[in-house]
Every structure is written in C-alpha cells, then in structure tokens.
Amino acid sequence: MDSELPRTLNVDNFEMRFADVANVELSQLHALSISVGWPHRAADWQHLLDIGKGYVALDEIGRVGASAMWFPHGPDFTTFGMLITSPRLQTNGTAKWLMERIMADCGHTCIRLNSTRDARRLYSLLGFKPKRTVYQCQGTVIPPIAGPLPLEDGLVLRRLDRNDLDAVIAFDAPAFGVDRRVHMLRLFDSSVGYGLYEGQQLRAFSMRRRFGKGHVVGPVIARNDEDAIRVTHPHVAAHIDGFLRLDTHFDTGPFATFIQQSGLVIYDTVTTMVRQEAASYGTGEDGNPVVYGMVSQSLG
Ligand SMILES: CC(C)(COP(=O)(O)OP(=O)(O)OC[C@H]1O[C@@H](n2cnc3c(N)ncnc32)[C@H](O)[C@@H]1OP(=O)(O)O)[C@@H](O)C(=O)NCCC(=O)NCCS
C-alpha cells in the first residue's frame, strides 16, 4: 500500500478505514450493492472476487460503507468497477479516497472503466477521458423474435466447449484490446457459448450466464452485425419470456435493431472512460473483430 495516502477518513460521524475486499463477508458486499439499486446476486460478487482485487471502507464497528475494485487483464491493463458508496455516506469524499487508493495499488497506468452519471465528475477529476457510450439493453424477451439469419455455405454455428478456448481468446484479444485469458477461463466455467466457424477459423462467438435479475449475454465478439446476430440469436431464443440483458456500444444498425426488437430495450447508458489507453480499441480497424456485447460494466 502507498504510505502517502491517508489510512483513515472521517465520513460524516464515522471514521472509515480501508480493508481488503477479499476479507469481507459476501453478505455485506451484497447489501452494499443492493443499497444503490444494483442487481448483483451474491454469486455475481463471488465471480468478481475470484478475478479482481480491491478495497472497502469500514466504519468503527466493521460495517461496509463503500467499495472499489480492479480487474487486471494482463500485466499492463486493468478495468475498474464496483465503485459504490452507501447512500447515507455519499458526497463526503469516500469514493475519491478509495479511487486514489486503488489507482496507487493496482500498478497499472492503462485503465478502462464504465462510468455512471453519478461518477463521471469524479473520474474526470482523476484524469479519465470519455470514449464511448454503453447502452444497457434489457427486458423480457418477447416472442416472436426474428428468425435466425441463414448460414452461408461453409459456415457452422455450434456450442463452444473447452477445446475452443484458445481460439476464443485469440479472436477476442484484438477486439477487447488485450488478451483476457484469466477472465475467459472463469467465464467458460459459468457460461453457455456459441461459436460461428468457417472451416477451422472462428468468425464470431458469444456467451451467456446467470447474472442479476436473469441472464446476461456477453461477451459477443464479431466482425459485422450479421455475424453478431447469428451468435446472439440462440441465447435470445433460449430465453423467450425470460429476463435478458446485453450491454453494447451499438444503438443503431441491424444488431441493435435485433436485440431491441427482441425486447431488450435501452434501460440506461454509461460512459466508457479511459486513462492512457491505445486509441484503436474497439474500432474494428484493419478488419479486427469488435465487441458487440460486453461481459459486464466492471469487466468491459
Ligand atoms: C458515484 C459514487 C460512488 C460517488 O461516491 P461518493 O463517495 O459520494 O463520492 P465522493 O464524495 O468521493 O465525490 C467525488 C466527487 O464526485 C462528486 N460527486 C459525488 N456524487 C455525485 C453525484 N451524484 N453527481 C455529481 N457529482 C457527484 C463530488 O462532488 C466530488 O467532487 P468534488 O471533489 O469536486 O466535490 C456514489 O454516488 C454511488 O455509489 N453511486 C451509485 C453507484 C454508482 O453509480 N457507482 C459508480 C459506478 S461507475
């Protein structure tokens, strides 16, 4: 820990101190995210604890008043997430205090995060620049959904298994910006995935897992809208009348139309913000694949 940063902070009537998020009861973290209306289940927190690090602010009697986490993706790059201050303690400087701590401790200068409206001012003060909008699309899947797009000759759409892991990681890396093997391994354990293959070549893939109020589809990685629809369609078809969520940078075009017409309407928007990140992320330059669906707002 960086000794320059204060170890305690007076917040309202409480003296708050740092603690490692890994040493806190899951039920306390769950209560914190519920207090700000977030949908995470205890299992969703556990997923994040399995692959991330972070701090909480504890009061004198050990109650969790705030949290902040980071998720390393390789040696040079990290995403931030789960920045929450309990409503009764907000606007007292707690989130800034935790953010300064995790920025000092994470050891990464290239950072990406997805900011709610409440947090934008804070992140701007800390040097993050807005980059893209994220459309949080969710809702009950309404029948009839559009039929699957036809597959051209030589294309095969099939369920992913462990043997596809290396192909998935290699295809995902230029879209996401870095190789996120550790995260993909964790996702494979808890997701149903589909891959679109042209011969031995992976052309697009998607995953879905339990999250919050229902299921989330993500990541979805493809080179064009049509392939993105092809790999997303089986997840939507499997959840007719069920609650589904997909976070995407697209609000127009065939992919956005497909998910919105299936009942996943734009529920909220957040802003992707970055510190010292390569400009080419997510642009699909040089024929690179593109992120059509994010894993989550914390993991990108
Ligand atoms: C966003 C959030 C974490 C801020 O926590 P906090 O402890 O109140 O933040 P701080 O007191 O450290 O404030 C940091 C800066 O942000 C500003 N700020 C805090 N809340 C704000 C809000 N709702 N709207 C605009 N600015 C806000 C503060 O004024 C402060 O700026 P200043 O130093 O110039 O005064 C908190 O509002 C929250 O938990 N919101 C719900 C969950 C969420 O949106 N998390 C962010 C995920 S990206």
The ligand as an ORCA input file, in Angstrom:
! r2SCAN-3c Opt
* xyz 0 1
  C     -20.692      7.564     -7.669
  C     -20.468      7.368     -6.183
  C     -19.595      6.132     -5.975
  C     -19.750      8.593     -5.603
  O     -19.428      8.295     -4.251
  P     -19.137      9.452     -3.169
  O     -18.475      8.814     -2.013
  O     -20.384     10.198     -2.930
  O     -18.122     10.357     -4.000
  P     -17.175     11.482     -3.389
  O     -17.826     12.064     -2.172
  O     -15.796     10.920     -3.222
  O     -17.215     12.547     -4.543
  C     -16.195     12.646     -5.512
  C     -16.550     13.792     -6.450
  O     -17.705     13.465     -7.199
  C     -18.736     14.408     -6.986
  N     -19.992     13.678     -6.882
  C     -20.321     12.738     -5.983
  N     -21.562     12.296     -6.222
  C     -22.024     12.983     -7.292
  C     -23.233     12.988     -8.000
  N     -24.271     12.216     -7.662
  N     -23.364     13.835     -9.046
  C     -22.342     14.638     -9.420
  N     -21.152     14.692     -8.769
  C     -21.010     13.880     -7.713
  C     -18.410     15.065     -5.664
  O     -18.944     16.357     -5.582
  C     -16.908     15.068     -5.687
  O     -16.403     16.160     -6.440
  P     -15.597     17.341     -5.660
  O     -14.386     16.659     -5.072
  O     -15.283     18.313     -6.733
  O     -16.572     17.818     -4.635
  C     -21.822      7.199     -5.434
  O     -22.676      8.264     -5.782
  C     -22.528      5.895     -5.711
  O     -22.258      4.876     -5.069
  N     -23.466      5.904     -6.671
  C     -24.244      4.741     -7.048
  C     -23.347      3.672     -7.689
  C     -22.561      4.208     -8.837
  O     -23.088      4.882     -9.723
  N     -21.239      3.918     -8.830
  C     -20.313      4.347     -9.874
  C     -20.052      3.229    -10.792
  S     -19.091      3.717    -12.207
*
